[in-house]
Amino acid sequence: MECGRLVVPESRARPGGRTIRLAVGILRRREPSNNPPLVFFGTTGSALRNALGRLIEDRLDPDTILPVTRTRDFVVFDLRGTGFSEPALCRDFADAVRPVEKDAGSAAARERRRAAVRRSVTQLRAQGIDRSAYNAVESAADLADLRRALGYSTWMCTAAPARVVLEALRRQPQGVRSTVLENPSRPGPALAERPLWAARALQAR
């Protein structure tokens, strides 16, 4: 496996500003083939650890775990703000809100969650991190930059954050040959749309 970092602008609206580094891993195909590569990433934790950790830690044969890598390159990267990519964002946030889940509906639980959010925002500001730059649009641009940096004209995508793949298809469709969308949702304010989705689901029953 080859490992490296892709350096990209934190915000493409400010190309002269700070840069960030995305963690990338590549399993090269072991047989000659014209098959396009497969790229994988995820929204939580580290896609690198989830997809390739067992191969490294248990020294497993790739054909056993990832037979697709026999005839095509397999590229894995951690989205900006996740996993081993830098900078790391609010690593302690999940631990801070986890105890709240049991009584998530209470006023005290909501206040604890708001306090955790305020602490995270304060930390990000202290680090000079532009919170508005960590979104599906920038991640889709990262995906295109990674493909070009590796010299691929096109590739296949499989990823949990379908929103990123949809943005990539919308902005640079020529770079994505095919994709598997997990839990797809249309672009837009997803959280704000959930009540409407729920109402429509109940009406359709």
C-alpha positions in Angstrom: 0.0 0.0 0.0 1.2 3.5 -0.8 0.4 6.3 1.6 0.6 10.1 1.2 -1.0 13.5 1.7 -2.9 15.6 -0.8 -2.4 19.4 -0.1 -5.5 21.5 -1.1 -6.7 25.0 -0.3 -8.8 25.2 2.9 -11.1 27.5 0.9 -11.0 27.7 -2.8 -12.7 31.1 -2.5 -9.4 32.2 -1.0 -6.7 30.4 -3.1 -3.9 32.3 -1.4 -5.0 31.3 2.0 -4.0 28.4 4.2 -3.8 24.8 3.0 -4.9 21.6 4.6 -3.6 18.0 4.1 -5.8 15.0 3.3 -4.6 11.5 4.2 -4.6 9.1 1.2 -3.9 5.4 0.8 -3.7 3.4 -2.4 -3.7 -0.3 -3.1 -2.4 -0.9 -6.6 -3.9 -3.6 -8.8 -1.9 -6.8 -9.0 -3.0 -7.8 -12.5 -2.8 -5.9 -15.8 -6.3 -4.4 -16.4 -8.0 -1.4 -18.0 -10.6 -1.3 -15.2 -11.0 2.2 -13.8 -9.9 2.7 -10.1 -12.3 2.6 -7.2 -12.2 5.5 -4.7 -13.7 5.2 -1.2 -14.2 7.7 1.7 -16.6 8.1 4.6 -18.1 10.8 6.8 -17.1 9.6 10.3 -13.9 8.3 11.8 -11.2 7.3 9.4 -12.0 5.7 6.0 -8.4 4.7 5.9 -8.6 2.8 9.2 -12.0 1.3 8.3 -11.1 0.1 4.8 -7.5 -0.8 5.1 -6.8 -1.2 8.9 -7.4 -5.0 8.9 -5.1 -5.5 6.0 -2.3 -3.7 7.8 -2.9 -4.8 11.4 -3.7 -8.5 10.7 -1.5 -8.8 7.6 -4.3 -10.2 5.5 -4.3 -11.1 1.9 -6.1 -8.3 -0.1 -7.8 -10.9 -2.2 -9.5 -12.2 0.9 -10.9 -8.8 2.1 -10.9 -6.7 -1.1 -10.9 -8.9 -4.1 -11.7 -5.9 -6.3 -8.1 -4.8 -5.9 -6.9 -7.6 -8.0 -7.8 -5.8 -11.2 -8.2 -2.2 -10.2 -6.5 0.4 -8.0 -8.3 1.0 -4.7 -7.9 4.6 -3.4 -9.0 5.5 0.1 -8.9 9.0 1.7 -10.1 10.7 4.7 -12.3 13.7 4.0 -11.3 17.1 5.2 -11.8 17.3 9.0 -12.0 13.5 9.5 -9.7 10.7 10.3 -6.0 11.3 9.7 -6.5 14.3 7.6 -5.2 17.6 8.9 -6.3 19.8 10.7 -8.2 17.6 13.1 -11.5 19.1 14.0 -13.0 18.8 17.5 -11.9 15.3 18.3 -13.4 15.4 21.7 -16.9 16.6 20.5 -18.3 13.1 20.2 -17.2 12.1 23.7 -18.7 15.3 25.1 -22.2 14.7 23.7 -22.3 10.9 24.0 -23.6 10.8 27.6 -26.5 13.1 26.4 -28.0 10.5 24.1 -29.9 8.7 26.9 -31.9 11.8 27.8 -31.6 13.7 24.5 -35.0 15.2 24.9 -34.5 17.0 28.2 -33.7 20.7 28.5 -30.5 19.9 30.4 -29.3 17.6 27.7 -29.9 20.2 25.0 -28.0 22.7 27.0 -25.1 20.4 27.4 -25.0 19.8 23.7 -25.1 23.5 23.0 -22.3 24.0 25.4 -20.2 21.4 23.6 -20.9 23.1 20.3 -19.8 26.5 21.8 -16.6 24.9 23.0 -15.9 23.5 19.6 -16.6 26.8 17.8 -14.2 28.5 20.2 -11.5 25.9 19.5 -11.9 26.3 15.8 -11.7 30.1 16.0 -8.5 29.8 18.1 -6.9 27.6 15.5 -7.9 30.0 12.7 -10.0 27.4 11.0 -12.6 28.5 8.5 -15.7 26.5 9.5 -17.5 27.4 6.3 -14.9 25.5 4.2 -15.8 22.1 5.5 -18.7 21.1 3.3 -19.7 18.9 0.5 -18.8 21.4 -2.2 -15.2 21.7 -1.1 -14.9 18.0 -0.5 -16.1 17.3 -4.1 -13.4 19.6 -5.3 -10.9 17.7 -3.1 -12.1 14.5 -4.8 -11.4 16.0 -8.3 -8.0 17.3 -7.2 -7.1 13.9 -5.9 -8.1 12.2 -9.1 -6.0 14.6 -11.2 -3.0 14.3 -8.8 -3.0 10.5 -9.2 -3.3 10.8 -13.0 -6.7 9.1 -13.4 -9.0 10.4 -16.1 -12.1 8.8 -14.4 -12.9 6.5 -11.6 -15.7 4.7 -9.7 -16.9 6.1 -6.4 -18.4 4.3 -3.4 -18.9 6.3 -0.2 -21.2 6.9 2.7 -21.5 10.7 2.2 -23.6 10.5 -1.0 -23.9 14.3 -0.9 -20.2 14.7 -1.8 -20.5 12.3 -4.7 -23.6 14.1 -5.9 -21.7 17.3 -5.9 -18.9 15.7 -7.8 -21.3 14.4 -10.4 -22.9 17.8 -10.7 -19.7 19.8 -11.0 -17.3 17.4 -12.9 -19.4 14.5 -14.2 -16.7 13.4 -16.6 -14.5 12.4 -13.7 -16.9 9.9 -12.2 -17.6 6.8 -14.3 -20.1 5.2 -12.0 -21.0 5.3 -8.3 -22.8 3.6 -5.5 -24.8 6.0 -3.3 -25.4 5.1 0.3 -28.3 6.9 2.0 -28.6 9.4 -0.9 -30.2 12.8 -0.3 -30.7 15.7 -2.6 -28.4 18.8 -2.2 -29.8 21.3 0.2 -30.2 21.9 4.0 -30.8 18.3 5.0 -31.5 18.9 8.6 -34.1 21.6 7.8 -35.8 19.2 5.3 -36.2 16.3 7.7 -39.6 17.4 9.2 -41.0 17.7 5.6 -39.7 14.2 4.7 -41.2 12.7 7.8 -44.6 14.4 7.0 -44.5 13.0 3.5 -43.7 9.5 4.7 -46.6 9.5 7.1 -49.0 10.8 4.4 -47.8 8.0 2.1 -48.6 5.2 4.5 
